[in-house]
Amino acid sequence: MPDLTALDIPSEVLSLIPKDVAVSYRVVPISMRGEAVRIAVPLACDEQTIDDISFFLGRDVVPEMVPAENIIDALQHFYGISEIDLAKSQTNNTNQSQSPASAGDTNGEPLTEVAKRGEASTDGSTVATVDRIITQAVRLKASDIHVEPYEKIMRVRYRLDGVLHEVEQLPIERSKPIISRLKIMSELDIAEKRRPQDGRIRVNEQGRTIDIRVSTLPTDFGEKVVLRILDKSQLQLDLSKLGFEPEDLRAFQQTIRLPFGMILMTGPTGSGKTTTLYAALQQINDPRVNITTIEDPIEYNLTGINQTQMRSEIGVTFSAALRSILRQDPNVIMIGEIRDSETAEIAIRAALTGHLVFSTLHTNDAPSAVTRLIDMGVEPFLVASSIKMIIAQRLLRKLCPRCRKGYHPSAEELGEMQILDSTDGTFYKPGGCPSCNSVGYKGRSAVYEMFSVQDALSDMIAHNASASDIRRKAKEGGLHTLREAALKKAARGETSLEEVLRETAV
């Protein structure tokens, strides 16, 4: 059977099976032959499903067996179903076929007896549910999975393009087996429920290996589990595709090839700092250059780069590891995060003694990174001498090109956003279509606020200037703020003004 989406299926044929029934049974009507209806069904379809559809239609059914993925593509194409809706429908079908008793089946054993064994046993339905939750998240390109127990239900949410979406609710009776299964997979202590734990899962999905970081946290109604999906196939290591403006990209590429100095990335957790640093390291990765990192944790393995995992429980802290790295003849060092004055001091001195140092800080903008280092106890003249470039970063959701809607903002709205002009006065809002799971956005792009520390700025920093004075001087030298960079993308139709307001400040 060819691709179902290439077929010209008449609307009167599609209307034979309502959308909710088609989604529930995973079937698509193709054509009519007299009183019989030809229907595409999954390869694993059973006789009961065909009988149910025949009874519903009051007609004979001629099944056409096709791969399940073809059915899903056809449901999205002909019925306008999003993948999130498909995930929810599959969950509902699973829940309806399992009573609360069977969901936590213990072969008639009291739950107290299961608890005595450490609740290590998980039935087939639990294993299948966990596998499905992870598989759906990977397919939807989610960055995180949240499994959250409440008083009466357990909620599952996926973070898609930086925003959480609820995809299913399960009976609370199923929470303990599911959480135990996740803890077993990540090699955590399933008997320990009072303390947070961290683990890791490695799964094979669609022919590729995916690492998943697992974090548990005790709550009122049980343990919450968050899974961070690290899919290397989704890692973008091409600097030109991250979102840099052309002039900023040229400046950054020149700076990362300096023989020594420090380059700092700033921004909140989840703003893409590590991805930008990985892309920079990959660009300068060369057999003639010794690149070493210290990370907490190592998110992706990069060939040709020496990566070290921080382990504070055995004394491998950022500062301790950095001292050892300096004895490993490095050319380039990447420190996952500068968290304390000792790490800051060692990193600064490394940058002053012939090493190129990359690191991150948690500050709201680029100029504040200078005062943050000084507040940590680093002398202003050392900061001025070592810092070569500071970059603040955020991630903006990109409008789906298939369904974005053009409009003309009012003069008041433009004034509030401090927009003085644009190409033709047209901006875009999110729409919603199957391609973007009816969200209106698809993928994310980074926006950057960056400046190089030249002589005039270096002198100001050495004299302990404030962040506002540094910002003013940097703007005189051409710095574009995060808001200004985001508005450029909005003016080009890449994102919405709503997204600009959500992620950036004036």
Helices and strands as residue ranges (DSSP letters): G 4-6, H 11-14, H 19-25, E 28-33, E 36-42, H 47-57, E 60-66, H 68-79, H 83-96, H 100-103, H 111-116, H 124-139, E 144-149, E 153-160, E 163-171, G 172-174, H 175-185, E 197-205, E 208-219, E 222-230, G 232-234, G 239-241, H 246-255, E 261-266, H 273-284, E 291-295, E 306-309, G 312-314, H 318-325, E 332-335, H 341-352, E 356-361, H 367-375, H 380-386, E 387-399, E 405-407, H 411-416, E 427-429, G 434-436, E 441-452, H 455-462, H 467-476, H 482-491, H 497-503
